């Protein structure tokens, strides 16, 4: 699910070691055609799963240099490196465990009980299956990971609140020195 096409797969093969050496993991790669191809790469820090603008720029520079040498794409292209975002794609089994308890949408590569799309609360993994508490169902469904063609978190108020939390700022250290007036203070 990290890739869809052979071109995506070729770029992923080149990008993984570059990103890993820098402490990043590749979440997803998509090459979109047109007059000028767009190579979209979603990544995150391996240490904490986050990705800020500076991280994106750093990884973009490194990948651009590598792609110059490897030349995986015929013709001109634009490279876009971004974070997975709040409605992040779920492309690895570990994501379904990591985001257990959150609302997600799964799309399968086949029909199951007359449908391909499922929505519900992730309930972890069970072997090679994704566990999900589907809307309007009493029992947890087990869906083979291999059947999932697309999966992503859905934005909820809870997800937005988590995304808005800022790290606690350290309080200034107290000094034992007495504050003496500076020149110009009154």
N, C-alpha and C positions, 0 to 999 in steps of 0.2 A: 504493500500500500504506500510505501514511500515513493514509488514510481508507478507510472502507467505505461510508458512506451520504452522501446529499446534505447532511444536517445536519452530519456530520463535516466535509465539504468547505466548507460555509459558515463554520464556526468556524475552520477552518484558514486560510481567506482573511483573516479578521480577525486571527488570532493571529500569522501569519508576520511582518508588518511590526513589530508591537509587540515580539516576541521579538528580531528582528534588530536593532532600534534599541538593545536592551539587551545585545547580544552573545550571544544564544542562538539555537539552531536547534531547530525543532520536529521531533521524531522520529516521533511518532504521535499521532493524536487518535481517541478513541472516545467516543460518547455512548451510554450505556446507559439504557434506559427503566425505567419502574416508576412507583410513586406519586410519586417525586421523581427526576428524571433525574440522572445522574452524568456529568459531563464530565471524562474522563480525558485529560490532556495530558502526554506524555512529552517532555522537552526536554533539551538539553545545551549547554554553553558552546561557542561556535564556536572559541574559542582552543585548547581542549585536550580537548574531548569529555566533560568531567566535569560533574557537577551535584551540589552539596551542598544541605543543608537551607536555608541562607540564600539560595542561588540560587532554589530552589523557592518560597520565601516571597516573594522580591522579584518574580519573574515572576508569581506568583499574584495579588499585589496589583495589578500593572499590568494584567493581563488582566481581573481583576474590574472595574476602573474602566472599561476599554474596553467590556466586555460590558454594563455598566450603560447605556452610551450607545447601543451598537449593537443590543442586545436580540435576539441571534440565536436564543434558545431560548424557546419558549412555556412559561409556567409556571415553577414553582420548580425549581431545580437545585443540585447541589453541584459545585464545581470542585475537582478534584484535580490538582495539578501534581507530577510526580515525575521522577526520573532514569530512564533506560532500564533500569538494573540490570545484573547480570552476565549474565542470560539475555536480553539486549536484543533487541528486534525489529530486523530488518534491512529498512529501508524505502526505501533509496536505493541506486543502483548503487555509489556510493562506499563504502558500508558493506561490500560484498562484497570490495572491494579492500583496504580498511582492516583487515578481520578475516580476511584470507587466512591459512590455516594453522590455523584454529580449527574445531571441530566445530559443525555447524549442521543444522537441520532445515528443509526447504523443503516447502511445500504448494502444489500447482499448481491452477489453475482448470479443468484438463482432465486426462484420463487419458493417460499416456505409458507405453507398454509395460505396460499393465494396472494402473497405480497412479498415485496423485496425490501421495503423500508420499515424500520422499527424504531420506536422512541421509548426511552425509559431511563431509569436510574441505574447507573453502573453498579454492579455488585461484585466486582473483582473478576478473578479467573478461576477456572477449574480444569486443570490439565491443559489441553489445547483449545479449550472453549472459553468464550467470553460470557460471563454471567451478567444478566440484565433483568431488572424488574420492570417489565413492560407495562405501559399505560393500560389500565382496565384489565389486567391479568392478575390472578391470585398467586401463581407460582413463578419462581425465578426461572427464566428461560436460559438455556445454554446454547450458544450459537458458535459453531466452529470458526475459529479465527480465519482459517483458510477461505471461508465463504464470504468474508467481509471485503467489499470492494472500496468502500469509503466509510469513514466514521469520524465524527467530530463532536466536541462538547457544544452544548447549546447555552447561549447566554441567559442567565437568570439574575434576579436581584442579588442572590447570594454570591454568584461569580463576580458580579460588578463590585460588590462590597470588598471581596477578597482582593480584587485588582486595584482598588483604591487605597488599601491600607499602605501606609508609609512606615518604613522602619522607625522605631523610636529613636529620637535624637538623644545623644549623650548630654547629660547636664554639665554645664561648665564646672571645671575643677575649682574648688575653693582655695584661695591663697591665704596663708597666714600673715601676709604682709598687710599692714594698714594702708588704706588708700590715702595717699597724701595728695593734696591739691596740686594740679599741674599749672604751669605758667599759663595764664589766661583764664583759669577757672575762677569763678566768683562764688 
